[in-house]
Amino acid sequence: MRAVDIIIKKRDGGVLKPEEIRYFVDGYTRGEIPDEQAAALMMAIFYKGMDYKETAELTLAMARSGEQVDLSGIPGVKVDKHSTGGIGDKTTLIVGPVAAACGIPVAKMSGRALGFTGGTIDKLESIPGVTTSFTVEQMVDMVNDTGICVAGQTAELAPADKKLYALRDVTGTIDSIPLIAASIMSKKIAAGADAIVLDVKYGSGAFMKTREQAQLLADTMCAIGTEVGRNTVAVLNTMEEPLGMTVGNAVEVVEAIETLKGGGSPDLVEHCLGLAGKMIALGLGVSFEEGERLAQERIDDGSALNKFGDMIEAQGGDRRVCIDPEKYLGKAEYSQVYYAKKQGYLRKIDGYSMGMAAFTLGAGRAVKTDSSDPHAGVVMNTRSGVNISEGEALCTLYSSRPIGSEVIAWLDNAYEICEE
């Protein structure tokens, strides 16, 4: 078997055999197949596509290229949740404890921020003392003790995906549904969950810009899950505007806690109840409606907030952050209020522009080696769809460094104010 023959076969629209896909992924992971040949295959897939069985084989080959997390030591159905990213997406901090409070074991590996979309690990680590670096054995023990653990992804998890993603990033082959789906699902499968809930975003603040793209990605990932024996469901959600009222790190933790206390922005509450309901349904074998009812019940009786405290304490933080988050999270050195520059109707708060404002404040990363500012972020005072006055405070900015004009320019783009 030769790599060049596999490239030619896909270039000409052929369907790759499982052994051909495994040969190529294994060879590239070991360094036996060079970057130029892997880049050629990625481009061939970009133009010719892959069917569901090919994509499932690619996913499995990538998942098996490194560590396979064994969660068999945790009783019950382990349900994972994955979001394709978005602005203000603090859902894991809410739905994880809610599901765990319903008896669903949550052993979740999450990522860090890259670009303008926030990372769950950065949000968690904005809580002083919290650590997210664990061995699989430590993670299993923690879930068995507390019901939940949210950890950073290990370097050994799907190393083929890391190599191929870096190559796609510099060869213009990122925007391929089979390659995106295989990238996401390879990590989910390697992470060892029995069932997966996918939160697929679309809009200006998401990777997928249209609902049609998001639908195709969701269908592909669900087909992969079915093909490899994982119970998988997907939910489509718009990301034209930020989710909730905060964008950043510590500021999103504050909003997550408020939501677990029974408050929170209506859009965030609805979103999280839907996701948690599906996790609970897959874990307990009940309907989605019953899952949502149980999720709301666990928020109302305080057990979800208590579970969040258990997780924070188990991972090295102070659970009193649940009582007084602003005291235990600390404060940003710099803050500034952004005011409306004219009177009118707030038609839209653009997700991408708001994400870039938070990124410029320091909440994200340009490259993986950058540090993320735990106190950087934006707290909004209002949602779109209301009348506002000139000079009205629209949001407050926070950062550990002076706030410059570039941030204000992004906010000028974010807030669309019109006469009607």
Helices and strands as residue ranges (DSSP letters): H 3-11, H 18-30, H 35-48, H 52-63, E 79-83, H 91-101, E 106-110, H 120-125, H 136-146, E 148-152, H 159-171, H 177-190, E 195-202, H 211-227, E 231-238, E 246-248, H 250-260, H 266-284, H 288-300, H 303-314, G 319-322, H 325-329, E 334-339, E 344-349, H 351-358, I 359-363, E 377-380, E 386-388, E 393-399, H 405-414, E 415-418
